[in-house]
């Protein structure tokens, strides 16, 4: 999808260098995907926060008689 936007040139140039991409389009696309990935991970962490973690599965199953 073609869209015209105004970018912070200094920030975009720095992001391009950090990510090793050649174009502003690539920099913006990588940044958008990163925001989505972070948001999804944060949402997943919130949704799974009360799941109990079994530190030692073998001990857990032994104690349960399995």
CHARMM internal coordinates of N, CA and C (Angstrom, degrees):
IC EDIT
DIST 1 N 1 CA 1.4390
DIST 1 CA 1 C 1.5309
ANGL 1 N 1 CA 1 C 108.14
DIST 1 C 2 N 1.2858
ANGL 1 CA 1 C 2 N 117.02
DIHE 1 N 1 CA 1 C 2 N 125.17
DIST 2 N 2 CA 1.4544
ANGL 1 C 2 N 2 CA 121.78
DIHE 1 CA 1 C 2 N 2 CA 179.80
DIST 2 CA 2 C 1.5181
ANGL 2 N 2 CA 2 C 109.22
DIHE 1 C 2 N 2 CA 2 C -87.24
DIST 2 C 3 N 1.3579
ANGL 2 CA 2 C 3 N 115.42
DIHE 2 N 2 CA 2 C 3 N 127.69
DIST 3 N 3 CA 1.4572
ANGL 2 C 3 N 3 CA 122.32
DIHE 2 CA 2 C 3 N 3 CA -179.82
DIST 3 CA 3 C 1.5167
ANGL 3 N 3 CA 3 C 108.67
DIHE 2 C 3 N 3 CA 3 C -140.44
DIST 3 C 4 N 1.3023
ANGL 3 CA 3 C 4 N 116.19
DIHE 3 N 3 CA 3 C 4 N 140.64
DIST 4 N 4 CA 1.4623
ANGL 3 C 4 N 4 CA 120.91
DIHE 3 CA 3 C 4 N 4 CA 176.83
DIST 4 CA 4 C 1.5203
ANGL 4 N 4 CA 4 C 107.79
DIHE 3 C 4 N 4 CA 4 C -99.11
DIST 4 C 5 N 1.3446
ANGL 4 CA 4 C 5 N 116.17
DIHE 4 N 4 CA 4 C 5 N 123.98
DIST 5 N 5 CA 1.4636
ANGL 4 C 5 N 5 CA 120.38
DIHE 4 CA 4 C 5 N 5 CA 177.88
DIST 5 CA 5 C 1.5235
ANGL 5 N 5 CA 5 C 109.34
DIHE 4 C 5 N 5 CA 5 C -137.21
DIST 5 C 6 N 1.3195
ANGL 5 CA 5 C 6 N 115.13
DIHE 5 N 5 CA 5 C 6 N 158.78
DIST 6 N 6 CA 1.4562
ANGL 5 C 6 N 6 CA 120.85
DIHE 5 CA 5 C 6 N 6 CA 174.78
DIST 6 CA 6 C 1.5201
ANGL 6 N 6 CA 6 C 108.00
DIHE 5 C 6 N 6 CA 6 C -97.25
DIST 6 C 7 N 1.3227
ANGL 6 CA 6 C 7 N 116.58
DIHE 6 N 6 CA 6 C 7 N 128.21
DIST 7 N 7 CA 1.4550
ANGL 6 C 7 N 7 CA 121.84
DIHE 6 CA 6 C 7 N 7 CA -178.11
DIST 7 CA 7 C 1.5139
ANGL 7 N 7 CA 7 C 110.75
DIHE 6 C 7 N 7 CA 7 C -113.85
DIST 7 C 8 N 1.3046
ANGL 7 CA 7 C 8 N 115.69
DIHE 7 N 7 CA 7 C 8 N 152.16
DIST 8 N 8 CA 1.4589
ANGL 7 C 8 N 8 CA 122.26
DIHE 7 CA 7 C 8 N 8 CA 170.03
DIST 8 CA 8 C 1.5279
ANGL 8 N 8 CA 8 C 105.17
DIHE 7 C 8 N 8 CA 8 C -75.13
DIST 8 C 9 N 1.3303
ANGL 8 CA 8 C 9 N 116.93
DIHE 8 N 8 CA 8 C 9 N 104.90
DIST 9 N 9 CA 1.4700
ANGL 8 C 9 N 9 CA 120.68
DIHE 8 CA 8 C 9 N 9 CA -174.09
DIST 9 CA 9 C 1.5247
ANGL 9 N 9 CA 9 C 113.13
DIHE 8 C 9 N 9 CA 9 C -59.78
DIST 9 C 10 N 1.3328
ANGL 9 CA 9 C 10 N 117.24
DIHE 9 N 9 CA 9 C 10 N -41.27
DIST 10 N 10 CA 1.4608
ANGL 9 C 10 N 10 CA 119.68
DIHE 9 CA 9 C 10 N 10 CA -179.80
DIST 10 CA 10 C 1.5292
ANGL 10 N 10 CA 10 C 110.89
DIHE 9 C 10 N 10 CA 10 C -63.82
DIST 10 C 11 N 1.3285
ANGL 10 CA 10 C 11 N 116.71
DIHE 10 N 10 CA 10 C 11 N -45.73
DIST 11 N 11 CA 1.4623
ANGL 10 C 11 N 11 CA 120.41
DIHE 10 CA 10 C 11 N 11 CA -179.95
DIST 11 CA 11 C 1.5262
ANGL 11 N 11 CA 11 C 110.11
DIHE 10 C 11 N 11 CA 11 C -64.57
DIST 11 C 12 N 1.3121
ANGL 11 CA 11 C 12 N 117.05
DIHE 11 N 11 CA 11 C 12 N -41.87
DIST 12 N 12 CA 1.4543
ANGL 11 C 12 N 12 CA 121.00
DIHE 11 CA 11 C 12 N 12 CA -179.12
DIST 12 CA 12 C 1.5278
ANGL 12 N 12 CA 12 C 110.80
DIHE 11 C 12 N 12 CA 12 C -63.96
DIST 12 C 13 N 1.3127
ANGL 12 CA 12 C 13 N 117.12
DIHE 12 N 12 CA 12 C 13 N -43.33
DIST 13 N 13 CA 1.4627
ANGL 12 C 13 N 13 CA 121.15
DIHE 12 CA 12 C 13 N 13 CA 178.50
DIST 13 CA 13 C 1.5256
ANGL 13 N 13 CA 13 C 110.54
DIHE 12 C 13 N 13 CA 13 C -62.11
DIST 13 C 14 N 1.3277
ANGL 13 CA 13 C 14 N 116.62
DIHE 13 N 13 CA 13 C 14 N -42.37
DIST 14 N 14 CA 1.4659
ANGL 13 C 14 N 14 CA 120.29
DIHE 13 CA 13 C 14 N 14 CA 179.68
DIST 14 CA 14 C 1.5327
ANGL 14 N 14 CA 14 C 110.88
DIHE 13 C 14 N 14 CA 14 C -65.03
DIST 14 C 15 N 1.3303
ANGL 14 CA 14 C 15 N 116.48
DIHE 14 N 14 CA 14 C 15 N -42.24
DIST 15 N 15 CA 1.4661
ANGL 14 C 15 N 15 CA 120.43
DIHE 14 CA 14 C 15 N 15 CA 178.29
DIST 15 CA 15 C 1.5245
ANGL 15 N 15 CA 15 C 110.20
DIHE 14 C 15 N 15 CA 15 C -63.70
DIST 15 C 16 N 1.3268
ANGL 15 CA 15 C 16 N 117.17
DIHE 15 N 15 CA 15 C 16 N -41.05
DIST 16 N 16 CA 1.4597
ANGL 15 C 16 N 16 CA 121.05
DIHE 15 CA 15 C 16 N 16 CA 179.19
DIST 16 CA 16 C 1.5310
ANGL 16 N 16 CA 16 C 110.09
DIHE 15 C 16 N 16 CA 16 C -59.86
DIST 16 C 17 N 1.3204
ANGL 16 CA 16 C 17 N 116.50
DIHE 16 N 16 CA 16 C 17 N -42.53
DIST 17 N 17 CA 1.4650
ANGL 16 C 17 N 17 CA 120.78
DIHE 16 CA 16 C 17 N 17 CA 179.65
DIST 17 CA 17 C 1.5261
ANGL 17 N 17 CA 17 C 110.96
DIHE 16 C 17 N 17 CA 17 C -67.31
DIST 17 C 18 N 1.3309
ANGL 17 CA 17 C 18 N 116.35
DIHE 17 N 17 CA 17 C 18 N -44.89
DIST 18 N 18 CA 1.4669
ANGL 17 C 18 N 18 CA 120.34
DIHE 17 CA 17 C 18 N 18 CA -179.25
DIST 18 CA 18 C 1.5187
ANGL 18 N 18 CA 18 C 111.97
DIHE 17 C 18 N 18 CA 18 C -61.77
DIST 18 C 19 N 1.3298
ANGL 18 CA 18 C 19 N 116.40
DIHE 18 N 18 CA 18 C 19 N -40.69
DIST 19 N 19 CA 1.4549
ANGL 18 C 19 N 19 CA 121.04
DIHE 18 CA 18 C 19 N 19 CA -176.26
DIST 19 CA 19 C 1.5216
ANGL 19 N 19 CA 19 C 113.37
DIHE 18 C 19 N 19 CA 19 C -87.95
DIST 19 C 20 N 1.3203
ANGL 19 CA 19 C 20 N 116.35
DIHE 19 N 19 CA 19 C 20 N -12.57
DIST 20 N 20 CA 1.4562
ANGL 19 C 20 N 20 CA 119.80
DIHE 19 CA 19 C 20 N 20 CA -179.19
DIST 20 CA 20 C 1.5156
ANGL 20 N 20 CA 20 C 113.17
DIHE 19 C 20 N 20 CA 20 C 70.68
DIST 20 C 21 N 1.3372
ANGL 20 CA 20 C 21 N 116.55
DIHE 20 N 20 CA 20 C 21 N 33.46
DIST 21 N 21 CA 1.4615
ANGL 20 C 21 N 21 CA 120.27
DIHE 20 CA 20 C 21 N 21 CA 177.61
DIST 21 CA 21 C 1.5204
ANGL 21 N 21 CA 21 C 109.15
DIHE 20 C 21 N 21 CA 21 C -105.68
DIST 21 C 22 N 1.3243
ANGL 21 CA 21 C 22 N 115.61
DIHE 21 N 21 CA 21 C 22 N 158.03
DIST 22 N 22 CA 1.4649
ANGL 21 C 22 N 22 CA 120.21
DIHE 21 CA 21 C 22 N 22 CA -174.39
DIST 22 CA 22 C 1.5243
ANGL 22 N 22 CA 22 C 114.04
DIHE 21 C 22 N 22 CA 22 C -95.55
DIST 22 C 23 N 1.3312
ANGL 22 CA 22 C 23 N 116.38
DIHE 22 N 22 CA 22 C 23 N -27.59
DIST 23 N 23 CA 1.4637
ANGL 22 C 23 N 23 CA 118.59
DIHE 22 CA 22 C 23 N 23 CA -172.53
DIST 23 CA 23 C 1.5262
ANGL 23 N 23 CA 23 C 111.41
DIHE 22 C 23 N 23 CA 23 C -117.63
DIST 23 C 24 N 1.3200
ANGL 23 CA 23 C 24 N 114.44
DIHE 23 N 23 CA 23 C 24 N 156.36
DIST 24 N 24 CA 1.4644
ANGL 23 C 24 N 24 CA 120.34
DIHE 23 CA 23 C 24 N 24 CA 175.67
DIST 24 CA 24 C 1.5224
ANGL 24 N 24 CA 24 C 110.05
DIHE 23 C 24 N 24 CA 24 C -64.54
DIST 24 C 25 N 1.3094
ANGL 24 CA 24 C 25 N 116.37
DIHE 24 N 24 CA 24 C 25 N -36.07
DIST 25 N 25 CA 1.4635
ANGL 24 C 25 N 25 CA 120.39
DIHE 24 CA 24 C 25 N 25 CA 178.49
DIST 25 CA 25 C 1.5212
ANGL 25 N 25 CA 25 C 110.46
DIHE 24 C 25 N 25 CA 25 C -59.47
DIST 25 C 26 N 1.3376
ANGL 25 CA 25 C 26 N 117.07
DIHE 25 N 25 CA 25 C 26 N -46.13
DIST 26 N 26 CA 1.4574
ANGL 25 C 26 N 26 CA 120.79
DIHE 25 CA 25 C 26 N 26 CA 178.46
DIST 26 CA 26 C 1.5298
ANGL 26 N 26 CA 26 C 110.89
DIHE 25 C 26 N 26 CA 26 C -62.26
DIST 26 C 27 N 1.3248
ANGL 26 CA 26 C 27 N 116.92
DIHE 26 N 26 CA 26 C 27 N -42.00
DIST 27 N 27 CA 1.4640
ANGL 26 C 27 N 27 CA 120.84
DIHE 26 CA 26 C 27 N 27 CA 179.97
DIST 27 CA 27 C 1.5222
ANGL 27 N 27 CA 27 C 110.97
DIHE 26 C 27 N 27 CA 27 C -61.53
DIST 27 C 28 N 1.3164
ANGL 27 CA 27 C 28 N 116.65
DIHE 27 N 27 CA 27 C 28 N -44.98
DIST 28 N 28 CA 1.4680
ANGL 27 C 28 N 28 CA 120.66
DIHE 27 CA 27 C 28 N 28 CA -179.99
DIST 28 CA 28 C 1.5233
ANGL 28 N 28 CA 28 C 110.21
DIHE 27 C 28 N 28 CA 28 C -65.93
DIST 28 C 29 N 1.3178
ANGL 28 CA 28 C 29 N 117.92
DIHE 28 N 28 CA 28 C 29 N -43.33
DIST 29 N 29 CA 1.4644
ANGL 28 C 29 N 29 CA 120.50
DIHE 28 CA 28 C 29 N 29 CA -179.67
DIST 29 CA 29 C 1.5266
ANGL 29 N 29 CA 29 C 112.25
DIHE 28 C 29 N 29 CA 29 C -63.76
DIST 29 C 30 N 1.3272
ANGL 29 CA 29 C 30 N 116.75
DIHE 29 N 29 CA 29 C 30 N -41.75
DIST 30 N 30 CA 1.4656
ANGL 29 C 30 N 30 CA 119.90
DIHE 29 CA 29 C 30 N 30 CA 177.87
DIST 30 CA 30 C 1.5267
ANGL 30 N 30 CA 30 C 109.58
DIHE 29 C 30 N 30 CA 30 C -64.27
DIST 30 C 31 N 1.3153
ANGL 30 CA 30 C 31 N 117.07
DIHE 30 N 30 CA 30 C 31 N -42.70
DIST 31 N 31 CA 1.4628
ANGL 30 C 31 N 31 CA 120.74
DIHE 30 CA 30 C 31 N 31 CA -179.75
DIST 31 CA 31 C 1.5254
ANGL 31 N 31 CA 31 C 111.08
DIHE 30 C 31 N 31 CA 31 C -63.89
DIST 31 C 32 N 1.3245
ANGL 31 CA 31 C 32 N 117.53
DIHE 31 N 31 CA 31 C 32 N -41.73
DIST 32 N 32 CA 1.4670
ANGL 31 C 32 N 32 CA 120.70
DIHE 31 CA 31 C 32 N 32 CA 178.30
DIST 32 CA 32 C 1.5266
ANGL 32 N 32 CA 32 C 110.88
DIHE 31 C 32 N 32 CA 32 C -62.57
DIST 32 C 33 N 1.3189
ANGL 32 CA 32 C 33 N 116.48
DIHE 32 N 32 CA 32 C 33 N -44.38
DIST 33 N 33 CA 1.4635
ANGL 32 C 33 N 33 CA 119.80
DIHE 32 CA 32 C 33 N 33 CA 179.21
DIST 33 CA 33 C 1.5261
ANGL 33 N 33 CA 33 C 111.12
DIHE 32 C 33 N 33 CA 33 C -63.90
DIST 33 C 34 N 1.3408
ANGL 33 CA 33 C 34 N 116.49
DIHE 33 N 33 CA 33 C 34 N -36.84
DIST 34 N 34 CA 1.4574
ANGL 33 C 34 N 34 CA 120.22
DIHE 33 CA 33 C 34 N 34 CA 179.42
DIST 34 CA 34 C 1.5280
ANGL 34 N 34 CA 34 C 110.85
DIHE 33 C 34 N 34 CA 34 C -66.55
DIST 34 C 35 N 1.3121
ANGL 34 CA 34 C 35 N 117.81
DIHE 34 N 34 CA 34 C 35 N -41.16
DIST 35 N 35 CA 1.4703
ANGL 34 C 35 N 35 CA 121.02
DIHE 34 CA 34 C 35 N 35 CA 177.30
DIST 35 CA 35 C 1.5260
ANGL 35 N 35 CA 35 C 109.70
DIHE 34 C 35 N 35 CA 35 C -60.82
DIST 35 C 36 N 1.3138
ANGL 35 CA 35 C 36 N 117.27
DIHE 35 N 35 CA 35 C 36 N -45.33
DIST 36 N 36 CA 1.4657
ANGL 35 C 36 N 36 CA 121.11
DIHE 35 CA 35 C 36 N 36 CA 178.62
DIST 36 CA 36 C 1.5284
ANGL 36 N 36 CA 36 C 111.52
DIHE 35 C 36 N 36 CA 36 C -62.08
DIST 36 C 37 N 1.3228
ANGL 36 CA 36 C 37 N 116.71
DIHE 36 N 36 CA 36 C 37 N -44.58
DIST 37 N 37 CA 1.4708
ANGL 36 C 37 N 37 CA 121.03
DIHE 36 CA 36 C 37 N 37 CA 179.80
DIST 37 CA 37 C 1.5195
ANGL 37 N 37 CA 37 C 110.37
DIHE 36 C 37 N 37 CA 37 C -60.42
DIST 37 C 38 N 1.3267
ANGL 37 CA 37 C 38 N 116.61
DIHE 37 N 37 CA 37 C 38 N -46.42
DIST 38 N 38 CA 1.4666
ANGL 37 C 38 N 38 CA 120.34
DIHE 37 CA 37 C 38 N 38 CA -179.70
DIST 38 CA 38 C 1.5254
ANGL 38 N 38 CA 38 C 111.51
DIHE 37 C 38 N 38 CA 38 C -63.64
DIST 38 C 39 N 1.3310
ANGL 38 CA 38 C 39 N 116.91
DIHE 38 N 38 CA 38 C 39 N -42.23
DIST 39 N 39 CA 1.4593
ANGL 38 C 39 N 39 CA 120.86
DIHE 38 CA 38 C 39 N 39 CA 179.58
DIST 39 CA 39 C 1.5272
ANGL 39 N 39 CA 39 C 110.50
DIHE 38 C 39 N 39 CA 39 C -63.44
DIST 39 C 40 N 1.3298
ANGL 39 CA 39 C 40 N 116.38
DIHE 39 N 39 CA 39 C 40 N -43.42
DIST 40 N 40 CA 1.4647
ANGL 39 C 40 N 40 CA 120.20
DIHE 39 CA 39 C 40 N 40 CA 179.45
DIST 40 CA 40 C 1.5179
ANGL 40 N 40 CA 40 C 111.45
DIHE 39 C 40 N 40 CA 40 C -64.38
DIST 40 C 41 N 1.3315
ANGL 40 CA 40 C 41 N 117.94
DIHE 40 N 40 CA 40 C 41 N -41.90
DIST 41 N 41 CA 1.4627
ANGL 40 C 41 N 41 CA 121.36
DIHE 40 CA 40 C 41 N 41 CA 177.94
DIST 41 CA 41 C 1.5253
ANGL 41 N 41 CA 41 C 111.15
DIHE 40 C 41 N 41 CA 41 C -63.40
DIST 41 C 42 N 1.3313
ANGL 41 CA 41 C 42 N 116.15
DIHE 41 N 41 CA 41 C 42 N -43.82
DIST 42 N 42 CA 1.4597
ANGL 41 C 42 N 42 CA 120.24
DIHE 41 CA 41 C 42 N 42 CA 179.31
DIST 42 CA 42 C 1.5277
ANGL 42 N 42 CA 42 C 110.56
DIHE 41 C 42 N 42 CA 42 C -62.20
DIST 42 C 43 N 1.3206
ANGL 42 CA 42 C 43 N 117.01
DIHE 42 N 42 CA 42 C 43 N -42.19
DIST 43 N 43 CA 1.4606
ANGL 42 C 43 N 43 CA 121.56
DIHE 42 CA 42 C 43 N 43 CA 177.74
DIST 43 CA 43 C 1.5208
ANGL 43 N 43 CA 43 C 110.54
DIHE 42 C 43 N 43 CA 43 C -63.21
DIST 43 C 44 N 1.3110
ANGL 43 CA 43 C 44 N 117.02
DIHE 43 N 43 CA 43 C 44 N -44.07
DIST 44 N 44 CA 1.4577
ANGL 43 C 44 N 44 CA 121.45
DIHE 43 CA 43 C 44 N 44 CA 179.25
DIST 44 CA 44 C 1.5259
ANGL 44 N 44 CA 44 C 111.30
DIHE 43 C 44 N 44 CA 44 C -62.39
DIST 44 C 45 N 1.3278
ANGL 44 CA 44 C 45 N 116.87
DIHE 44 N 44 CA 44 C 45 N -42.31
DIST 45 N 45 CA 1.4613
ANGL 44 C 45 N 45 CA 120.41
DIHE 44 CA 44 C 45 N 45 CA 178.44
DIST 45 CA 45 C 1.5225
ANGL 45 N 45 CA 45 C 111.21
DIHE 44 C 45 N 45 CA 45 C -62.07
DIST 45 C 46 N 1.3259
ANGL 45 CA 45 C 46 N 117.01
DIHE 45 N 45 CA 45 C 46 N -41.26
DIST 46 N 46 CA 1.4652
ANGL 45 C 46 N 46 CA 120.36
DIHE 45 CA 45 C 46 N 46 CA 178.23
DIST 46 CA 46 C 1.5189
ANGL 46 N 46 CA 46 C 110.74
DIHE 45 C 46 N 46 CA 46 C -64.49
DIST 46 C 47 N 1.3269
ANGL 46 CA 46 C 47 N 117.34
DIHE 46 N 46 CA 46 C 47 N -42.06
DIST 47 N 47 CA 1.4585
ANGL 46 C 47 N 47 CA 121.77
DIHE 46 CA 46 C 47 N 47 CA -177.86
DIST 47 CA 47 C 1.5254
ANGL 47 N 47 CA 47 C 112.92
DIHE 46 C 47 N 47 CA 47 C -69.59
DIST 47 C 48 N 1.3242
ANGL 47 CA 47 C 48 N 117.25
DIHE 47 N 47 CA 47 C 48 N -23.61
DIST 48 N 48 CA 1.4613
ANGL 47 C 48 N 48 CA 120.24
DIHE 47 CA 47 C 48 N 48 CA -176.36
DIST 48 CA 48 C 1.5298
ANGL 48 N 48 CA 48 C 112.40
DIHE 47 C 48 N 48 CA 48 C -111.08
DIST 48 C 49 N 1.3118
ANGL 48 CA 48 C 49 N 117.14
DIHE 48 N 48 CA 48 C 49 N 10.90
DIST 49 N 49 CA 1.4686
ANGL 48 C 49 N 49 CA 121.27
DIHE 48 CA 48 C 49 N 49 CA -174.20
DIST 49 CA 49 C 1.5243
ANGL 49 N 49 CA 49 C 112.65
DIHE 48 C 49 N 49 CA 49 C -60.61
DIST 49 C 50 N 1.3368
ANGL 49 CA 49 C 50 N 118.46
DIHE 49 N 49 CA 49 C 50 N -33.75
DIST 50 N 50 CA 1.4578
ANGL 49 C 50 N 50 CA 118.96
DIHE 49 CA 49 C 50 N 50 CA -177.10
DIST 50 CA 50 C 1.5316
ANGL 50 N 50 CA 50 C 113.78
DIHE 49 C 50 N 50 CA 50 C -96.35
DIST 50 C 51 N 1.3111
ANGL 50 CA 50 C 51 N 117.63
DIHE 50 N 50 CA 50 C 51 N 14.19
DIST 51 N 51 CA 1.4663
ANGL 50 C 51 N 51 CA 120.00
DIHE 50 CA 50 C 51 N 51 CA 173.78
DIST 51 CA 51 C 1.5273
ANGL 51 N 51 CA 51 C 107.95
DIHE 50 C 51 N 51 CA 51 C -79.82
DIST 51 C 52 N 1.3254
ANGL 51 CA 51 C 52 N 115.54
DIHE 51 N 51 CA 51 C 52 N 125.59
DIST 52 N 52 CA 1.4488
ANGL 51 C 52 N 52 CA 120.22
DIHE 51 CA 51 C 52 N 52 CA -178.09
DIST 52 CA 52 C 1.5287
ANGL 52 N 52 CA 52 C 110.42
DIHE 51 C 52 N 52 CA 52 C -72.12
DIST 52 C 53 N 1.3034
ANGL 52 CA 52 C 53 N 115.58
DIHE 52 N 52 CA 52 C 53 N 135.71
DIST 53 N 53 CA 1.4655
ANGL 52 C 53 N 53 CA 121.38
DIHE 52 CA 52 C 53 N 53 CA 178.68
DIST 53 CA 53 C 1.5216
ANGL 53 N 53 CA 53 C 108.50
DIHE 52 C 53 N 53 CA 53 C -99.28
DIST 53 C 54 N 1.3112
ANGL 53 CA 53 C 54 N 116.67
DIHE 53 N 53 CA 53 C 54 N 129.27
DIST 54 N 54 CA 1.4621
ANGL 53 C 54 N 54 CA 122.13
DIHE 53 CA 53 C 54 N 54 CA 178.12
DIST 54 CA 54 C 1.5251
ANGL 54 N 54 CA 54 C 107.18
DIHE 53 C 54 N 54 CA 54 C -93.43
DIST 54 C 55 N 1.3308
ANGL 54 CA 54 C 55 N 115.38
DIHE 54 N 54 CA 54 C 55 N 109.46
DIST 55 N 55 CA 1.4639
ANGL 54 C 55 N 55 CA 120.19
DIHE 54 CA 54 C 55 N 55 CA -175.78
DIST 55 CA 55 C 1.5228
ANGL 55 N 55 CA 55 C 111.73
DIHE 54 C 55 N 55 CA 55 C -67.23
DIST 55 C 56 N 1.3306
ANGL 55 CA 55 C 56 N 116.62
DIHE 55 N 55 CA 55 C 56 N -40.16
DIST 56 N 56 CA 1.4546
ANGL 55 C 56 N 56 CA 120.64
DIHE 55 CA 55 C 56 N 56 CA -178.73
DIST 56 CA 56 C 1.5303
ANGL 56 N 56 CA 56 C 108.51
DIHE 55 C 56 N 56 CA 56 C -128.06
DIST 56 C 57 N 1.3237
ANGL 56 CA 56 C 57 N 118.10
DIHE 56 N 56 CA 56 C 57 N 90.38
DIST 57 N 57 CA 1.4682
ANGL 56 C 57 N 57 CA 121.33
DIHE 56 CA 56 C 57 N 57 CA -176.22
DIST 57 CA 57 C 1.5261
ANGL 57 N 57 CA 57 C 113.56
DIHE 56 C 57 N 57 CA 57 C -56.26
DIST 57 C 58 N 1.3149
ANGL 57 CA 57 C 58 N 117.85
DIHE 57 N 57 CA 57 C 58 N -38.89
DIST 58 N 58 CA 1.4646
ANGL 57 C 58 N 58 CA 120.06
DIHE 57 CA 57 C 58 N 58 CA -179.73
DIST 58 CA 58 C 1.5196
ANGL 58 N 58 CA 58 C 110.81
DIHE 57 C 58 N 58 CA 58 C -62.06
DIST 58 C 59 N 1.3142
ANGL 58 CA 58 C 59 N 117.11
DIHE 58 N 58 CA 58 C 59 N -46.20
DIST 59 N 59 CA 1.4620
ANGL 58 C 59 N 59 CA 121.65
DIHE 58 CA 58 C 59 N 59 CA 177.92
DIST 59 CA 59 C 1.5230
ANGL 59 N 59 CA 59 C 110.64
DIHE 58 C 59 N 59 CA 59 C -62.76
DIST 59 C 60 N 1.2939
ANGL 59 CA 59 C 60 N 116.18
DIHE 59 N 59 CA 59 C 60 N -41.03
DIST 60 N 60 CA 1.4739
ANGL 59 C 60 N 60 CA 121.15
DIHE 59 CA 59 C 60 N 60 CA 179.42
DIST 60 CA 60 C 1.5339
ANGL 60 N 60 CA 60 C 110.37
DIHE 59 C 60 N 60 CA 60 C -58.90
DIST 60 C 61 N 1.3221
ANGL 60 CA 60 C 61 N 116.94
DIHE 60 N 60 CA 60 C 61 N -48.13
DIST 61 N 61 CA 1.4630
ANGL 60 C 61 N 61 CA 120.44
DIHE 60 CA 60 C 61 N 61 CA -178.39
DIST 61 CA 61 C 1.5289
ANGL 61 N 61 CA 61 C 111.69
DIHE 60 C 61 N 61 CA 61 C -70.47
DIST 61 C 62 N 1.3417
ANGL 61 CA 61 C 62 N 117.47
DIHE 61 N 61 CA 61 C 62 N -34.44
DIST 62 N 62 CA 1.4599
ANGL 61 C 62 N 62 CA 120.39
DIHE 61 CA 61 C 62 N 62 CA 176.32
DIST 62 CA 62 C 1.5265
ANGL 62 N 62 CA 62 C 110.17
DIHE 61 C 62 N 62 CA 62 C -62.14
DIST 62 C 63 N 1.3264
ANGL 62 CA 62 C 63 N 115.56
DIHE 62 N 62 CA 62 C 63 N -44.81
DIST 63 N 63 CA 1.4646
ANGL 62 C 63 N 63 CA 120.81
DIHE 62 CA 62 C 63 N 63 CA -179.01
DIST 63 CA 63 C 1.5285
ANGL 63 N 63 CA 63 C 111.02
DIHE 62 C 63 N 63 CA 63 C -65.58
DIST 63 C 64 N 1.3231
ANGL 63 CA 63 C 64 N 116.88
DIHE 63 N 63 CA 63 C 64 N -29.28
DIST 64 N 64 CA 1.4497
ANGL 63 C 64 N 64 CA 120.84
DIHE 63 CA 63 C 64 N 64 CA 179.93
DIST 64 CA 64 C 1.5331
ANGL 64 N 64 CA 64 C 111.18
DIHE 63 C 64 N 64 CA 64 C -85.28
DIST 64 C 65 N 1.3239
ANGL 64 CA 64 C 65 N 117.78
DIHE 64 N 64 CA 64 C 65 N -1.86
DIST 65 N 65 CA 1.4530
ANGL 64 C 65 N 65 CA 122.40
DIHE 64 CA 64 C 65 N 65 CA 178.04
DIST 65 CA 65 C 1.5154
ANGL 65 N 65 CA 65 C 113.90
DIHE 64 C 65 N 65 CA 65 C 77.17
DIST 65 C 66 N 1.2847
ANGL 65 CA 65 C 66 N 116.90
DIHE 65 N 65 CA 65 C 66 N 30.15
DIST 66 N 66 CA 1.4755
ANGL 65 C 66 N 66 CA 120.49
DIHE 65 CA 65 C 66 N 66 CA -179.96
DIST 66 CA 66 C 1.4948
ANGL 66 N 66 CA 66 C 111.34
DIHE 65 C 66 N 66 CA 66 C -107.96
END
COOR INIT
IC SEED 1 N 1 CA 1 C
IC BUILD
